[in-house]
Amino acid sequence: MALIKGLRFFIALSVLCVIGILITSYPGEVKFSWFDYSVSLPIGLFLTCLVIVFAIIASLYNFWKWLWNLPQNYLIYLQKKRTQRGNNLLIDGLSAIAAGQNQEAKEVIAVACELLPDNPLTQFIAAQASYMTGDTETATRQYMSMQKDRRTSFLGLRGLILQAKDKEDNKLAQEYISKALSIRPDSPWLQDEYLLNTIHLAQKGIFPKAEKNKLTKYVSKTQWSRHQAMLNWLHLQNKNSLTSSETEKLHLKIFDLAPDWTENVKQLAEYYIHHQSFSKAQKLLIDAFKQHPHRALGLLWNSVFHEMEAIDRYRAIEKLVASQENHPESQFCLASSAIKAQLWGQAKEHLDNLLTHGYTRTGCNLMAELMELQHPTQFDLAREWLHKAAQISSDYEWQCNSCRNHFDKWQLVCSNCSSIDQIYWQESSSPQRQVKGDIETTRICQVV
């Protein structure tokens, strides 16, 4: 840039030098007559006077132009001052919102709206201030007006979604969410809102059409499968509208999508056992235990073979746990079955393996039961394990990961904190491991 400016200056200086040389080399004069006056001027002086005249004319023109545009420039100056003041009020309004002074923010933004009526940011902040002060009617009107502008339509829909959620009007919220998805389907917040809102609708017996094409591109396959499993489970709760065949199909679909839901497997296995479809029940329980072992599946397995002798049921349960033989739930099932079959050696072995995964009340109580049955005259053995069980607070239970509340059975929606799909079979407190015959507290919290 400096090189170009220097070049231009050099060219202009060169032109002036050439003109000066020409005037010096070829002197002359200019003569003209006006009102009987004759004037004769040297060519150099004439050119100088000509330049001065053109400069005076240009100055007069610029002055006239400035004078002509003076009213317009004054209006522009006032508008700039107005805009500057409006922007300052916007900052003050945002500061008031951040400070929790919502009423002050609303008053400040109202003045800013008068100064900046066409500013989309002002409309949004005004709507937000109305929403935070509880003026829902004004906020709704302002959010609705924001949809007229393509730049603020998503912000307006977001405000309307939050208002609908506050009113627990999930149907209206779903309508706004669907509109917002057509604008920004890649929004993580909007995706979560859609998934959560459809669950709330399903709880009320309303199952909207899935926005599959808009969401599956951005939502992970695992998250989408989990969501579909939740909807199917809630649909399953409305048993009055389902036939026996439809109920079975829904259970199987849920098992494919969420194989770790033991309660679903339990209900389907009980359905098969009730209809004496024992081969289907066996296949289901083996597949379920392979993916997510649980002691409830062992009880259902015993129900399938209820006509067998206790020792044969123990042999049968070995088949169930074969794919997860070292899992603590497998050891629990084997130990319980061995105790019923009076196989004391096998029961002791499985209980020892179970306790290496962590001391729990149930594990110690089982060991106490074994000692009592195996050594009926040695009361101290059973009493020692019962004393350990009383000292240990850790045990496997259904527990919510959000509120840490305990439940007797699995629930999709926590009845305490309303969290969705947060209840797991896990240790209720820190487990304890056996180290050289002693009990050592550890920080492990294993979910099985």
N, C-alpha and C positions, 0 to 999 in steps of 0.2 A: 504493500500500500504506500509506504514512504517513497519507494522507487518511482511509482506512477506519478505521485504528486511532484516529485523533483523533475521528472521528465516533462510534465505539463508546464511547470514554471520555466524550464529551459526553453521550451518551444515558444512560449509567449514572449520571453525576453529576446529571443532571436528575431521574432517578427518585429518587435519594437525597434531593435537595432537596425534591421534592414530598412524600415520606414525612415528612421533618423538619417541613415546614410544616404538614402535616395533624396531626402529633402535638402541635405547638405550639399550633395553632389550636383543636384539640379535645382538651384534656387529659382524662384519665380514669385509672382504676386497674383492676387485675386482682385479683380475690379468688378464692382456692381453699382448700379444707379438706382436710387429710390427716392421719390418725391423731389426730383431735381437736385438730389445730392449724389455725388459720385464718391465712392469709397474705394480706396486701394490698400490692400493688406498683403504683407508677405505670406507666402504659403504656410510657413510654420505657425505664424500667429493665427492665421485663419483656422488651421486645424485645431489649435489649442482652444480658440473661442468656440469652435463647433462641439468639442468634447464637453466644455463647460455648460453649453446650452443643453446638450442631451442629458447631462447629469442633473441640471435643474428640473427639466421636464420629468425625468424618472422619479426624482424626489417628490415633486408635486403629485405625480400619479400614485406613488406609494402612500402619501399622506391622505389623499382622497380615498384610496382603498381602505386604509385603516379606519378613517372616519365613517365610511359606509358600513363596514363590518362591526363597528363598535357595539351596537345593540346585541348582535348575535354572539359576539365574543363574551359579552357580559353575561348573557344567558348560559353560555357554556361554563363560564367561571362559577356561576351560582350552582349549576348542576354538579360540577366537580366537588364543590363544598358540601352539597347535599349528599352526594355519594360517599364522601369521606366521613361525614357525620354518621350516615347509616351504617357504614362498615365498622366504625368505632362502637356503635350501639350493638352490632352483632357480636363483637368481641365481648362487650359487657354482658350481653345476654348469655353467651356460652359460659362465661366465668360464673354467672349467677347460678346456672344449671349445675355446673361442676361443684359449686359450694352448697347445693341443696336448697337455694333460695328460689324456689320455683315461681312463686307469685311475683317476685321482683323481676325474674326473667321474662315472665309473660308480659308485664307492663313495658319493659324495655323493648322487647321484640315487637310489640304492637306499634310503637313509634317508628321502629326500623322498617316495618312493613309499609308505613305511609311514605317514608323517604325512599324506599327501594321496592316499589310495588311489583316490579317484574323480575326481581332477583329470586331464582329458585331456591337458593340456600336460605333466604329469609323465610320463605314459605315453610320449608321443612323445620327450621328451628322454632317457628311460631307454632306449628302443629305439635312438635315435641313438648314445648312448654305447656300447651293446653292439655296434652295427655298427662303430663306429670303433675299438673295441678288438679286433675280429676275432672276437668271440663271436657267430658267425652263427646258431647254433641259438637262443640266447636272443633275439637280435634278431628272428629270424623269428617266434618265438612271440609276442613283444610287438607286432610289426607286425600279425600276424594278429588279435590280441585288439583292436587299435584299429579293426578293421573292424566291430565290433559296435556302435560308436557312430557315428551319422550324421555328427557333427561332425568326427570324426578318421579316417573311412574313407578319404578321399583321401590323407591323410598316410601312413596305413598302406600303402596301395597303392604310393605313391611309393617308400617304403623297400623294399618287396618287388621293385619294378621294378629298383631300383639293385642289389639283391642278385643278382637273376637275371642282370643284365648282367655283374656281376663274375664269375659262374660261366660266362659265355658260353652260358647256357641261353636262347637267343632264343625258343624255343617257349613256355617258361614266362613269359618277359617279355611276349610278345604276349598271353597270357591275362590278365595283370594290367593291361596297357595298355588292352585292350578294356573291362575293368571300370571302369577309371578314366575312360575316355571317356564312359561313361554318366553319370558324376557331373559332370565338368568338361570338356566337349568344346571349350571356348573357351580352354583353357590352351595358350599357345605352346610351353611346354616339352614338354607331352604330345604335341602335334602333331608336333614335331620327333622325339621318341622313337619315335612310331609310324612315321613315314616312314623313319627310319634303321633301325629294327628289321626292317621288312618287307624292306628291301634285304639285310640280313644273312641273313634267312631264305631269300630268293631265291638268294643265293650258295650256300646248302646244298641248293637244289632244292625248297624248300618255298614255296608261293605261297598265303598265307592270303587269305580273302575280304576284299575291300577294304571299309573302313568309310567308304564314300563319303558316305552321308547324314549321318554325324556330323562329317565333316571338311570337305567342300567348302564348307560355309557359312562356315568360318573360314579355311581355307587358300586362298591366292590361286590363280587359274586357272593362272597360269604355273608356280607351284610344283607344283601337282597334275599338270599335263601333263608336267613334267620327271620327276616321280616315276614316272608310268606308263611313260614312255620307258625309264627305268632298269630297271623290272621286265620290260618286254618284251625289253630287250637281254639281261638275265640268263636269261630264258626261251629266248632264241635260242641261247645258248651250249650248251644241252642239245639238240644237234642230233639225237641218236639217236632222240628221241621225236617229231620233226617231219618232216612230208612236205615235198616240194619246194614245193608250193603254200602250205603253212602258213608256211614260211620266208620266201617272198616277201611274203606278207601282213604278217608281223611287221616285216620291213624297211621296208615302206611305212608302216606305222603309226608306227614309230619316226621315220621321216623327217618325218611330219606333226607329231609332238610335239617333236622335237629336230632341226631341219634343219641345225644346225651340227655335228653329229657326222659328220665326214668319213669315219671308218672305216665307219660304217653305209652311207653312200652308196657307198663304195668296194666293199664286199662285194656290195651289190645290183647295182651296175654290172657287176662281174665275173660275177655270176650271169647277167645279161642277155646279156653278150658271149659267155659260154660256151654259152648256148642260142641264140645268133645272133639275139637280139631287139634288133637294133641301133637301131630307132626308139625303143623304150622306154628304152634306155640313153642315147640322145641327149637325150630329153625330161627324164630324171632328172638328167643332168649339167648341163643348162642351168638347170633349176629350182634345183639345189643351188648352182651357182656364183653365181646371182643373189642368193641369200640369204647364202651364206658362201663366198667365194672361197678356193680352195686349189690349190696347184700339183699335188697328187696327182690332182685332177679333170682337169687338163690332160693328164697322162699317160694317164688312162683314155680321154679323148677321142681321143687319137692311136691308142689301141688299136682304137677303133671304126672309124677310117679308116686302118687299117694297110696296106690294099692301095693307097692313093693314093700319089702321088709326094710328096716332101717339101714342094715348093712348094704343092701342093694342100692338104696337111695344115695348112700355115701359114694359108692362106685359110680353112680350116674352123675353125681355132681362133679366128679373129677373130670368128666367130659365137658361140662359147662365151663369150667375155669381153665381148661387146658391152654387156651391162647393167652391167658393173663395169670399164670400160675403163681408168680411172685408178688402179685399186687396184694395190698393189705385187705381189700374186700374179698379177694379169693381165699386168703388165709382164714378170714372170718367165717366164710361159708363152709370151708372144709372143716374147720375146728368145730363149728356148731353141729354139723352133720356127723362128725366122728364121735362127739359126745353122746348124741342120740343113739348111735350104733354101738356105744360102749367100747369103742376102739381107743383105749386110753393112750396108748403109745402115739398113735397118729394124731390124736387131739392135742397132746402135749407138744408134739413137734410143730404143728400148725400154729398153736398159740404162742410158742416161743418165737416163731417167724413173724407173727403178727405184732408182738410186742417190740421187736427190733425196729419196726416202722414208727414206733412211738407208744408210750404208755397212755392208755385212755381208760375211762371208767368202765366202759363196756368190756374192753379186753381183760381188765383185772377181775371184773365180776365173772366173766367166763372162766378164767383160771380158778377162781374160788369155787365155782360150780364143779369144775373138773376135779379139784382136790377133794371136795366133799363127796363126790360120787366114787372116785377111785380109792380114797382113803377115808371111809366113813368113820373110822375110830380115831383118826388123827385130826382133831378139831382145830389144832393150832395152825395147820397148813392153810385151811380155808379162811380162818380168821385173819391170818397175815395178809392174804390177798384182798379181803374185804376192807381191811384197814388201809391198804394202799389205794383202793378204789375211792374210799371216802376222802383221801387227801388230794386226789387228782381232780382238777376241774375240767380237764381237756376231754373232749369226746367228739365224735363225728355227729353233726346235726345239719339240718337244712338252715342255712344262714344267709341273710341278705348282705351283699357286699357294700351297700350304700348306708344302711342304718345299723348294721350288725345285729339285727333282731333275729331270734331263733323261731323256727316253725316246726310243727310236727310233720308236715308234708310239703312237697314242692308246690309253689304257686308261680304263675307267669308274672302277675302284678303283685308286688309287695303290699300287703294289707296295712302295713305300718307307714311306709314312706311313699308308696305308689310308684316306686322304681320298677322298670320293666325288664324282665329277664336278668335279674341280678341275684336270684336265690340259687345257691349251689350247696352241694353236699361237701362239707369241709369241717376242719377242726374248729371247734367253738372257741378255743384259746390255745396258748402255746403248748404243743405236745411235749412229751418227755420221753427220752430214750434210755434204754438200759445200757449202762456202761460198767462192766465188771460187777454186776449184781446190784449196783446203786442206781438211783434215779437222777438223771441230769436234765435240767430245764434247757430247752433250746428255743430258737426263734422261728423255727420252721412252721409254716401254716400251709399244709398241703391240701389242695382241692382235688377230689377224686370223683 
